[in-house]
Structures are given as C-alpha cells and as structure tokens.
Amino acid sequence: MRELVFVISAIMFFLLTPGVLVTLPPGCDTYTTALFHAVLFAILWMLLKPLLYKWLYPIVPVGLAPKPKPKPMPKPMPKPMPPKKKEVQPYTG
C-alpha cells in the first residue's frame, strides 16, 4: 500500500510541475513559480492524504467494532469428598 501512496504522490508532483497542469503568467520569477507550485502541492497533498489513507486503510473505530462473544463459564468443580473415617481396631496381641 505504501507503494501506491508513493506512486500517487509522484503523479501529483508531476502534474503540478510548472507548465504541465498549472502555469503562472509570463514574466514571473523562477523562484516565485517554484514556490507557488510547492505551496499548491503541499495544500493539495494535505487535503488528499487523509482521504487517500482512509480509502487505503479502512479502520473500524473502537466503539463500533463488534464485541467478541463471551466464553462460556466452565462448570464448577464438585466439592471434594471428605475422607472416610477408618474404624480403629483394638489391639489384640
């Protein structure tokens, strides 16, 4: 996806190169022309980038994400049986 963002920014840069899509009136200084096109690129990129990333990387907001199903509760363990009392045999020796 990053490659696609790079290609789109390169195409936009090419289209905004002086004389391709937008031109200034003749007689403008070279630096003025370059500054105008740089500012134009920055403004358009600032407006286009959030839309581009929203389209490329759709994210579900945390509050709207489906909640996972709760796991079923395990059955409780049975209570252990009390030990059996052994009858004590009298000593017959």
C-alpha positions as CSV (number, residue, x, y, z in Angstrom):
1,M,0.0,0.0,0.0
2,R,2.9,2.3,0.7
3,E,4.0,1.9,-2.9
4,L,0.6,3.1,-4.1
5,V,0.8,6.2,-1.9
6,F,4.3,6.9,-3.4
7,V,3.0,6.5,-7.0
8,I,0.1,8.8,-6.3
9,S,2.3,11.5,-4.8
10,A,4.7,11.2,-7.7
11,I,1.9,11.6,-10.2
12,M,0.6,14.6,-8.3
13,F,4.1,16.1,-8.2
14,F,4.4,15.6,-12.0
15,L,1.0,17.1,-12.7
16,L,1.8,20.2,-10.6
17,T,5.2,20.7,-12.2
18,P,5.3,24.2,-13.7
19,G,3.9,24.2,-17.2
20,V,2.2,20.8,-17.1
21,L,-1.2,21.4,-15.4
22,V,-0.9,24.9,-13.9
23,T,1.1,27.8,-15.2
24,L,1.7,31.3,-13.9
25,P,1.5,34.4,-16.1
26,P,4.7,35.0,-18.1
27,G,7.3,37.2,-16.5
28,C,7.2,35.6,-13.1
29,D,10.5,34.9,-11.4
30,T,11.7,31.2,-11.3
31,Y,11.6,31.2,-7.5
32,T,8.1,32.6,-7.4
33,T,6.9,29.9,-9.8
34,A,8.7,27.1,-7.8
35,L,7.3,28.5,-4.5
36,F,3.7,28.7,-5.9
37,H,3.8,25.1,-7.2
38,A,5.4,23.9,-3.9
39,V,2.7,25.5,-1.9
40,L,0.0,24.2,-4.2
41,F,1.4,20.7,-3.9
42,A,1.5,21.0,-0.1
43,I,-2.1,22.2,0.1
44,L,-3.4,19.5,-2.2
45,W,-1.4,16.8,-0.5
46,M,-2.6,17.9,2.9
47,L,-6.2,17.7,1.7
48,L,-5.8,14.5,-0.3
49,K,-3.7,12.4,2.1
50,P,-6.4,11.8,4.8
51,L,-8.9,10.7,2.1
52,L,-6.3,8.5,0.5
53,Y,-5.3,6.8,3.7
54,K,-9.0,6.4,4.7
55,W,-9.6,4.7,1.4
56,L,-6.5,2.5,1.5
57,Y,-6.6,1.6,5.2
58,P,-10.2,1.4,6.4
59,I,-10.2,1.2,10.2
60,V,-13.2,0.4,12.3
61,P,-13.5,2.7,15.3
62,V,-13.0,1.0,18.6
63,G,-16.5,1.8,19.9
64,L,-18.2,0.4,16.7
65,A,-16.2,-2.8,16.5
66,P,-18.2,-5.9,17.0
67,K,-17.8,-7.2,20.6
68,P,-16.4,-10.7,20.9
69,K,-18.7,-13.4,22.2
70,P,-18.1,-14.2,25.8
71,K,-16.6,-17.5,26.6
72,P,-18.9,-19.9,28.4
73,M,-18.3,-20.3,32.0
74,P,-16.6,-23.5,33.0
75,K,-18.6,-25.9,35.2
76,P,-17.8,-25.6,38.8
77,M,-15.6,-28.3,40.3
78,P,-17.5,-30.6,42.6
79,K,-16.7,-30.3,46.2
80,P,-14.1,-32.8,47.3
81,M,-15.4,-35.8,49.3
82,P,-14.5,-35.7,52.9
83,P,-12.0,-38.5,53.8
84,K,-13.6,-41.7,55.1
85,K,-13.0,-42.3,58.7
86,K,-11.2,-45.6,59.4
87,E,-12.5,-47.6,62.1
88,V,-9.8,-48.2,64.7
89,Q,-9.5,-51.9,65.6
90,P,-8.5,-52.6,69.2
91,Y,-5.1,-54.2,69.6
92,T,-5.3,-57.8,70.3
93,G,-1.9,-59.1,70.8
